[in-house]
Amino acid sequence: MLDIIKSENQVFCKTKLMTDTPLSYCPGCGHGTAHNITMEVIEEMGIVEDTIGVAPVGCSVLAYDFMDIDMTQAAHGRAPAVATAIARTWPEKYVFTYQGDGDLAAIGTAETIHACNRGENIVIIFVNNGIYGMTGGQMAPTTLEGMHSSTSPYGRDIETMGSPLKITELVANLPGVYYVARHAVHTHKHARKAKKAIRKAFENTRLNKGVSFVEIVSNCNSGWKMNPIESNEWMVENMFAYFPLGDIKVNGKLK
Amino acid sequence: MSELKLMKGNEALAEAAIRAGVDAYFGYPITPQSEVIEYLMTERPEKRTGMIVLQAESEIAAINMVYGAASTGKRAMTSSSSPGISLKLEGISYLAGAELPAVIVNVVRGGPGLGTIQPSQADYFQSVKGGGHGDYKLYVLAPASVQEMADFVEDAFDIAFKYRAPVLILSDGLIGQMMEKVMLKDQKERMTNEAIIKKYGDWATTGKTDRERNIITSLYLQPEKMEAKVRKLMKKYEQMENEDLRFEKINCEDADYLIVAYGSSARIAQKTVELAREKGIKVGLLRPITLFPFPKQQLLDLSNQVKGILSVELNAGQMVEDVKLAVEHKVPVEHFGRTGGIIHTPEEILEALEEKIIKNEHARHHKI
């Protein structure tokens, strides 16, 4: 069987820009795929020397262990402010943040809104799994109505806890934001589409177009207390219903 | 060209930042330091030197912008006043933890809470005892004149890059708002991107070339690695104490009594020294220019010579604790200070010295 492992037979290989460090993510989690397609885009565009990533606080705080690029780890929610300064002082570079829902849509709401409103020339990759994964499954701003978490143990009650925040639609309305799309990575088909969106986002940076914002709706099988397959099915049925996939703003125009 | 000008402390600091070749300033308005960003916005430093000036959405965003620029080897700074500095402390702790060079300016006003917009020195503890979370210290420079507001910008960046550590310029509303003549230095060129990549390529996140990737972080999940990081920081602070302590001694040679004061209090106390000497009381002044490192040994040495020490501060008594620690109870140490934005007069200080130190000293002798 080992005979077939030859370079001439190779049809796929891991991007060079992912390190060999074992991922710290739970088996079944979408982060690994989201990392991978982001690194593939950077490799395919040949821009690694000019790319600076900003890691958040949350499950993907250790993104710099897995992405073989220069990265700065930001305080919780502050990645868009950190990225703002890097993009302003190095205008020829590609600067992106990689953030979760707690980081981007709760504690970092001000930084997100204002970096978007200023039209900073950055890419924001927003992985939304509707829960605080790293800290053990607490309610996030994007937790769905009725969804159970360790801080909404009887389900999210809209009256006392507010509605799940559609921050992506919110930032799409800001003039500084050029491109907004929502994707997923749970199937090959979805991952390919998400990758295309990320590629478009980085190309917008090249053209100095302002903020490109790509949301990836993902699962958190551990936090949702499901097995990976169940979690993806639940995501398709419930998360996609509230956070529909597709382009939201293209070339500065709302869809 | 160097230039003699009449300027406010805040404006002198802003002009000095442009001339020092600073790459970026990120700020948020707050009294009594808003002149810094107002001056910078008016001067268009992006045209003069290419320096970036940005008004952030909050003090929190501003300090994290400093963090971002600093992580790429750029010379970045921010300024604020007390309540704003409280907001920046998270970011300052991250700067210290991630070992990033940056300059933060605090033009102190009275507190706690929203407090007053009048001058104060009540942020001493916050400045020298860490302030934010975790085991870290800031190198703290305390200007006492408009000239030092200007000069300390470059000094602060030199220290920040020498140690890869955040440096605080601890001013106050008095120094920030008053006008004095100031000699401004020649314009220095900003470093080019190529020079930054060459000089700081071993740590700065400027884009991965054929070298290993650079990572800026303050996260160490393994206890041994976290402890090693803390030890490394402590070594840095020890080196600061050994190599970069700054202080000024005025009339200390023959002094029987000592006043310790920094910043605006030191200026006022200098007049007290004159008044006392006119009355035949030999008073000296020790002015710490750096509050960390603190002139501990100098105080200990002086405690063998003087009969008592008065710590004069525009607060309810903060630096006095460090003075007491330094002199190890060898001589009486008392505090005098006004709060609420009230500035003590030289006469008031002399009165306090006579009441709290000299009178007690005589009483003690009488008892014996």
Interface residues (C-beta under 8 A of the other chain):
Chain A: V48 E49 D50 T51 I52 V54 A55 V61 L62 Y64 D68 I69 D70 M71 T72 Q73 A74 A75 R78 A81 V82 A83 T84 A85 I86 R88 T89 W90 K93 A110 E111 I113 H114
Chain B: D23 A24 F26 I52 L54 A56 E57 S58 I60 A61 A62 N64 M65 V66 Y67 G68 A69 S71 T72 K74 A76 E90 G91 Y94 A98 N193 T205 T206 G207 K208 T209 R213 N214 I215 I216 T217 S218 L219
